[in-house]
Amino acid sequence: MRRRFVTWIAASPLGRVPMADWPFAWIYAPKSGSLMFALRNTIAALVALAIAFWMELGEPQWAPMTVWIVAQGSRGESLSKGRWRLVGTVLGMISAIALLAMFPQAPWLFLPALAIWAGLCAGLATLVHNFRSYAFVLAAYTCAIIAMGASSEPDHVFQIAMARGTYIFLGVICEMVAGLIFSHDMARQARQLMRGRLLSAITSATAAIVDILREEPPPESDIRAVFSQTLTLHDQIEFSAVEIGRNERAVQCAYATLGLLSRIMSRGLGLRTRLAAVPNRSATSQDIIIRATELLSALPQRIAAQAEVVSVRNQVDALISRTIEAVERTLVQEMAGGDAQKVAINDRIALQGVRLMLNEYHALLSYFGADPRENLHPDRYRLRHFPNWRAALHNGLRSMAAILAASFVWEVTAWPNGAAFVSFIAVVCGRFATFENTVLVSNKFFYGACVATLASIIPVFLLVPLGSSFGALAIAITPFMFIGGLAAQYGPTALQAASYNTFFPALLGLDNQHRLNELQWFNNTIALLLGLGAGVIVFKCVLPFDERRVCWIMRGKALSGLRHISRHTVRMMDENHWIGRNTQSMQRLIRYAGSQVTPLMDTYLHGTLAIMTIGRNLMHLRHAQHAPNMPEAAATAIQAMFARLAERNINIERLHAETTHTLKVLSDLEETNSENTYRMALTDAIGSLLIVSAELSGNRAFLDTRTFVSNMLTLETSPA
């Protein structure tokens, strides 16, 4: 029989795909990491529940709920989230006590004050990132849960707050202890994981650069994915720092490595334009480009071994020296005049771009190797997080409006479970205030709560009534918790599982004094589902994400950055600041779109990459115009171009004409100048100007305001 079954499976369509890809394989064939995650946190949740029963706490289900809320894929994430959850819980407890103390028996003052506090926390959560934002979110809805729970008995708010804090602290401690027991050699594993992630990012970025050197540029979606990957890894390193040590040299160098990867990708965009602008080159320059291509093609595989990093960096240095020698030879070849002179200029422009790229790789390998004997400065290259004040305002106003509306419903209807209804809306509005596509994630969260409702029917009505001991209860709920843990580690169900794991213990209605009856379960469930459903409606109706408006605002900020770079009267921003700001802007839109990138979003993302490239080359020109070997006539022409670019209303035709004129002036000076140092400086500026001119010409539809407005009105928002 078994042989027939195996033969049948092998002959079926399932036999032609890996078992890991079978339907629901995450349940019956989980990965070892998922299995350990589910087992560890199920045990921790049961232990927390047992201790809560032993302490005779009134609502012991909050302890296992906290375990599942804090549990994350890595120890660094769990420790970070647990720490910030404690901070948020304390803030929520204090604010709840303060609000009820200020407005006792005054609901029309208390409820607006609660809404203002929740809105303030949601706004602050948007301005920070990682689990610091979670602390503000938790402060908002912990305050709502405690305050609404104590609204009918304000004299007992302190006891209720302390009980809530006890549950939270108990759950966090149990999760941390379980994690420490199941983890070993945490710092070494964190270093290996961090290095592996960095190597993966370097591999992706280098593959794109190699294609550019071969003059077969990759799709822009691949380039954008690398930028997005660097920002995501930048956030994840914070969790590795928890395990390794925040001030550890390897952590600081990892931040710098990701910053340099963003610089490399930005440099690659310029190199792509530079090579396309000078197609007529000699065999000498092509040989250098081929050697660079071969070296970078093998680089990711070679630096996988730590001992090879120094050797590869030495080869990069040798190729840089060879490139400089080839550039100097072009100065001699240029003296021949005619076609040879044009080829020599093209060679010099192309080779200088390759040299700049190799310089970035030299720095990248220095920080990736993180040799303690070298004098490195990681802060110089680290990316920065830029707050989104507009999104913070919208999230704050949305949370305020939602809680005020829910409070009004409660006051008008006098619903006995209205306080829980308001609390659940506060949970949804706070929990997802920091997400980009709030409608999508809140929908999934609601679906997870629906699954938790269905799953709770079996233990509540069929299993728990069969026994009165904690052992019987543990046997009844363990399979449901374990499956929830497996689902949390499976990507497509992770968000729904977060809701399921949070609300499944709550729906059990556990208590030291009595069991949940059918009517109480029904009332609690209705309050939960209506609260979460109302939260979804709030995200859809109150200040929803407007694709056109967001693209328009982000474009305006990018163009404002170009004008800032062009003004000689203001301090020029740092390259990392410029790259990070534009990359973060793109990532926000990419996160919102997911796999549904519309034509308008694609136009915006393409234009932002162009503006990033233009801005970086303008920064280079601002430095170059003050170089001691730059002719005065060239510096004057560059300054005149900057004056045009700094104007508020950019006329793209006039700007392109001004750039073309400046390029011609510099080219004429380069051809007539006999001093090699002057010619090198001029060629350097010409290379940057070629990139600026080409990007201006190729992105008129995005840079010209009138054309962009017309495109916004005509482009459909269907998936590209």
Summary of the structure (lengths in Angstrom):
residues: 720
radius of gyration: 30.2
end to end distance: 50.4
largest distance: 98.9
contacts: 2506
relative contact order: 0.09
helix: 81%
strand: 0%
